[in-house]
Amino acid sequence: MSESTSPLDQREATRELPRLRAEAGKLKAQFERRHDDRERARDGGTVFYALDNDVITNTTAPWKVHQKALARALMRKPRRRIRHYLQYLIWDDLAAQRALGYILAEYYLRRPANSRSIPFLLIEPGDRETRSLWYEVSLLARQAESSIEDEYAEVDELLRSDRMMTGLEKGQIEALVTHLLECVHEGPVAELQRIVSLQESRSVLPAERIVVGNQPLLPVPDAEDKQEIARLQKMWADLLHRHRVPKQRGGVGEGDEGDEWPTNNDIDAAVLARIQWINEQFELEALALATEDKKPPAKRLCFITGDRTIEQIAAKLVLKKTSDTFEERYLRNPVCFLADVDFFEIANVETPQFLARFPASAPPVENNPQSLESGARQTPGRSLRHWLMMLFPEIENEPVAQDKVAMAAKEARLEWAKYLCSTASVSRLGQIDRNYQEQARRIAGGKLSNQQMRAQLQELRREMQKVSESAMTRFSAVGLLAGFWSIERVADRWPSRVMPAVKFNSLPEAKALIDRLRKAGSLAKAQTVLDRDELDKLDHHPRDGTVYSRYMVFAMAFALAGEWRSAYTVASAAFSVAKTLDPKERPNTTVKGDEAAYLCAVFRLLSATRTEDLDDSEQWLDIARERQLTKPLRPSLQALPDPMAYRDPRFEAEALTIWIARLHFDEFGQRPRSEQRGLREHFIGYRSLRDFCERHLDVLRGMSEDEPLEVRHAVRQQVATGFLQLQLLARLRNDEKSAMPEQAARMIELLQQCDSEYATTGIEHDRRHTNMPTIVRLVFLCASALFLPEAAGWDSLEQRLHELKQVASRFAEAGVMPYDAARAERWVRLVEDELIRRAG
């Protein structure tokens, strides 16, 4: 006994040794199952892991475990234990359990991206329940934000005066501070943000969405198999109902059936039945491949759950033709991954230093690059599995020197608890940021003036709004991405508008994928071009390392499909990624968000329903300009004598397009006539149509030939189309002062040139075939009839008029802008009147 060890410490250590040995035994069993999985992978097999929803919820809201335990303690309810797997070796330390919960959550968030393994899986109907629960969190987040905004408005009004606050009012202020901090760090908004991180990391995916070599990842049941699954499901449901009281399904969702699985027991039974059936298929598959000399290791699907009832039932369920239980083969506890030597690295926390005192004795395990879940080397000083083996080499046998073993075991578990509580990353993950804590203390301390408190609250509110806006925008966007491949393939919808050209100098892979989308020519081909493997590579690009590129690619994909609102949502999510990016965490990134803001400007315009929406578009354009000229500057700007004087022709062209949209809302919108005249006078009072036309020409003159080809093409097409629309508007208004027929003819020829340059390979390029977007073709036909008839073959009058009406009909049916049908009708009528005049 050491000098520092008292008899009391010795007796306490001896008393707790049986419990410690029992818990170490349970933990060791989990570690051995994980080790066996890795050995299976080393031998050429594959182990898939499916997650239970309790593990997912603990990942997206690890604080909930602690909050529930605290609530039970305050209500003096019988202690139900937090999560039994968080208590192994640290049953009396709530802070350590909380810390372990956060570290495990980070591991589950980060694992696939770091280990290059397949994601964790969701098995039907568990994936449906997950979506339902996440949708409920999004609703709660919106409610929380709205409630806090109401609270903030009341407190802000109180603080506008300089009078002393009453005790009740001070309590109101303190409550607002608490709610703001909870919203950002441990409320539904924070949970939604973590859900988004989990979605964007693609750490957890529905199994049915994963395809390997054009084949489903897991076996797909036929009609007969479904009958067997139904039988297994009934067996599991009966067992679950016998051991626990069923609860009604949690979560809500749009179009969610829910009748087939009304309770948690029904959902768990369905998931477990599918896992059992899938593993039976894996065994049959291995048997079919077996030879006299060798039986290949079967694939295996394991279920990660912290549900004790499921564990207890599975421990008694012996599998047919074996002596193994369902628990031993197919069930894993969430802490099983603590056995891995790279666990702490993946979880982004410091590896415990005390592990180094236990040198490794196990031989190294070679990686198997052919497997999806490879083994890892048993490095000394890094493995908790090895640490546990050294502490308790034979759990079952009574130690020879029990007092020494007891003290060593107690010291080890205290060291483990101390590590969990003190690791720097836990303070970052599990506690409120110190800056905001300090702000909260200052506000609640009563030493600040009302105006100082207002300023502090405004800062906290801005932080809440930033987190909330980012989480909600990206949650909506992530939900859209998987739906791209399900968009209805309507003919002639590709593309309907001039597509923006994106500058991706530092991300050539993303640019190449967007270029392939542009050249696809149809939605069906684009859905094939958008390869999931290539998208996954973008997420890990050293110049990005976020999901920015993925969002940008999808934004363009939705735009090319004419899904403008979806394109805007996804582009907004890309900007949100750039806006919340921490340069300290990603020092090599070149993501600034200027290109995302530019796309937002374009897509907000094309999803506008009123003139006020165009204000948003202009604001996005201002953001794009500002961010483009912030460091780091792209190489093309660095090469300029005065980079700050640069005016991107894309932004200049888009600004003009926004003003044309304002004019069209005025001319073709549904406003009362008196209001239309007032708007018209407002516009024309300081900018005539001719002035707008001249500005279009200025953009073309000012565009450098050093701009990328696709930028020059897009800007020329957009500017020429805008110029000709203004000329058509001048004709409709009988505005002879704004008529510029010679320049209009040149713009028509420019559109022909752009069309010819980008003609699709293999298609005969003549008057009957065009690659013009619908709006460009419509403007080209109308303007050429008025200003350059020979350009569009108006000598074949009947044929060309028929085409014009077809294009106009297609344009009106697309209904991108609320005035499209009206302006198409007026343009066609204008052409018909001109043709009649000429014929007469």
Residue, then its C-alpha position, 0 to 999 in steps of 0.5 A: m500500500s502506498e503512503s498516499t493510500s489510506p485504509l478507508d480508500q483501500r476498503e472503498a476500492t475493495r468494496e467496489l471491485p466486484r461492480l467494477r469487474a462486472e462492468a469491465g466485463k460488459l465493456k470488454a464483451q462489447f470491445e471483443r465484438r467490435h474486435d471480431d468485426r474488424e477481424r472479419a473485415r481483415d479476412g475479406g468480409t464486410v460488416f455494416y452497422a445500422l443505427d437505432n434512433d436512440v443513438i441518432t438522437n443522442t448524437t444530435a442532442p447529447w445534452k438531452v440525456h443529461q437534462k432528463a437525468l437532472a429532471r428525474a433527480l429534481m422530481r425525486k423519481p426513482r433513478r432510471r439511469i441515464r444510458h447504461y452504456l454511458q455509466y460503464l466504469i463511471w456510474d457515480d460521475l454525472a459530469a463524466q457521463r455527460a462528457l462521454g456522451y458528447i465525445l461519442a456524439e462527435y465520433y458518430l458525426r465524424r466517423p465515415a469521413n475520417s475512416r473511409s468506411i461506408p456510412f452508418l445505415l438506417i433500416e426501414p422503417g427506422d429511417r422513416e421515424t428518423r425523418s419524422l423526428w427531424y421534421e419535428v425538431s425543425l418545427l420546434a426550432r422555428q417555434a423557439e426562434s419566434s418565441i425568442e423574437d417576441e421576448y427580445a422585442e419586449v425586452d428591447e422596448l424596456l431597455r430603450s429608456d434609461r429608468m431603473m428596471t424593476g425586479l420583475e423586469k430584470g427577471q425578464i431580461e435574465a430569462l431572455v439571456t438564458h433562452l438565447l444561450e439555450c437556443v444556440h447551444e442546447g435547444p432545438v435550434a442547436e439540435l437542428q444544426r447538429i442534424v444538418s451536420l449529420q446530414e451533410s456529413r452523410s454519416v448516416l444514410p438510408a440503406e436503400r439509397i446506397v448502391v455499389g456497382n449498380q447493385p443495392l448494398l443490402p439484399v432486396p426481398d421478393a414477395e416470399d421473403k416479405q412473408e418471412i420478414a412479416r413472420l419475424q416481425k410478429m415474433w419480435a413485436d410479441l417479445l417487445h410487447r411482453h417486456r415493455v409498454p408500447k409508446q405511440r410513435g414520436g415525431v410528425g411529418e408530411g404525408d407520413e403514414g404511420d398506421e403500419w407501425p403505430t408504436n415504438n415496439d412495432i418500429d423496433a420489431a420491423v427493424l430487427a426483423r429486417i436485420q435478422w432476415i438480411n443476415e440470413q441472406f448473407e449466410l446463404e450467400a456465403l454458403a453458395l460461394a463456399t468451396e471444399d477448401k475454404k468458406p468465405p466470411a459472410k457479410r454481417l449487418c449489426f445493429i447499434t442500439g442502447d436500448r436495454t430491453i432489446e439487449q435483454i431479449a436478444a441475449k436470450l434469442v438463440l439463432k437456429k443451427t448455432s449456439d450463438t445468440f442474436e445479441e452476440r452476433y448482430l447487436r452492438n452497444p454504442v460504446c463498442f467503437l471505443a475499442d478502436v485505436d483511432f476512436f479519439e482521433i476520429a472524435n477529434v479529441e486528445t488521446p488519453q495519456f494514461l493509455a501509454r502506460f500499457p504497452a501493446s502485446a497484440p500483433p499488428v493487424e494489416n489493413n485490407p483495402q478491399s474491404l469497406e470496413s478495414g482493420a487497424r493496427q494495435t498501436p501501444g498507448r492508444s487502445l481502450r480495449h488493450w487498456l481494459m485487457m491489461l487491467f482485467p486480464e481474467i475477469e472471471n478469476e479471483p485476483v491473487a493480490q486483490d487489494k492491489v488489483a482493487m486500488a489499481a482498478k479504482e485509480a484507473r476508473l478515476e483517471w478515465a473520469k478525469y480525462l473525460c471531464s477535463t479534455a479540452s474538446v469536451s468544453r468546446l462541445g458540451q458547454i456554452d462558449r465562454n464569451y457568451q457566458e461572460q456576456a450573460r454574466r455581465i447582463a445579469g450582473g446589474k452593472l451595465s446601463n440599459q444601452q449597454m445591455r441592449a448592445q450585449l443582447q443585440e450581439l447574442r441575438r445576432e449569434m442566435q439568428k446566424v445559427s438559426e438561419s444557417a440550420m433552417t436553410r441547410f435543413s431545407a436544402v439537404g431535404l431537397l438534394a435526394g429528390f433531384w433524381s425524382i424530378e419528373r422528366v418533362a420534355d422541353r424544360w431544359p433549360s428555360r432561362v440563361m444559366p449563370a456562369v460560375k467561376f470555380n478556379s480553385l475547385p476544378e472538379a466542381k466546375a467540371l461537373i457543372d460543365r457536364l450538367r450544362k452539356a447534358g441537354s436533358l433532365a434525364k441525362a443530367q440525373t445520370v451525370l450527377d454521380r454520387d461518388e463524384l459528389d462525395k469526392l467534392d466534399h473532401h476536396p482540400r480546397d473545400g472540405t465542406v459541402y459548399s461544392r456539393y450545394m453549388v453543383f446541386a443549385m445549378a442542377f435544379a436551375l437547369a431543371g427549371e426548379w428555381r425555388s429549390a435552386y435558390t434554397v440550395a444556393s442559400a445553403a451554400f452561402s450559409v456554409a461559407k458564412t459560418l466557415d471557421p478559417k482556423e479549422r480549414p486554413n486551406t479553404t478558398v471558399k468565400g461564398d461570393e459565387a453562392a451569393y451570385l447564384c442566390a441573386v439570379f435564382r431569387l429573381l427567377s423565383a420572385t412573385r412580386t417586385e419586393d422580392l427583387d430587393d432581395s435579389e439586389q441585396w444578394l448581388d451586393i453581397a457577391r460584389e463585396r465578398q468577391l473583393t475580400k481576401p483571398l482574391r482569385p488569381s485573375l484579380q490579383a493580376l489586375p493593376d487595381p483589383m478593387a476597381y474590377r466590376d464583374p460583367r456577370f454582376e453588371a448584367e444581372a443588375l440590369t436583368i433585375w431592373i428589366a424584371r421591375l419594368h416587366f412587373d410594371e408593364f405586364g403585372q396585375r397592378p391597378r392601372s393607376e398604380q402601374r402608371g405611377l411606377r412607370e413614371h418612377f422608373i422612366g423619370y431618371r432612367s429611360l429605356r434608351d438609357f437602359c439599352e445603352r448600359h447593356l452595350d456598356v457591359l459588352r464593351g467593358m467585358s475583357e477577353d480575359e474572362p473565361l469563355e463560358v462567362r463571356h458566352a453567358v453574359r453576351q447571351q443575357v445582355a443581348t436578350g435583355f437589350l432586345q426585351l427593352q426594344l420590344l418594350a419600347r415598341l409596345r409603348n410606342d417609345e420611338k426615342s428609345a428605338m435602336p434598330e441597328q443595335a438591335a440587329r447586332m444583338i440578334e446576330l450576337l445571339q446567333q453567334c452564341d448559339s452557334e458556338y455552343a451547338t451540341t455536338g452531333i446536332e445539325h445547327d441551322r434554323r430548325h435546331t437551336n440550343m437557345p434557352t426558351i426565353v432567348r429563342l422567344v425573344f430572338l424570334c420576336a425581335s428578328a421579325l421586327f428588326l432582322p427578318e432574314a436572321a430567323g427565316w421569316d421569309s418562310l412566314e407560316q412556318r416561322l409564325h407557327e414556331l413562334k406560337q409554339v415557343a410562346s406557349r411553352f414559355a407561358e406554360a413554364g410560368v417562371m415569372p408571374y407575368d410570363a404569359a401576359r408578356a408572351e401574348r403581347w410580344v406575339r401580338l406585336v409580331e402579328d401586327e407588324l406582319i399584317r402591316r408589312a403585308g398590307 
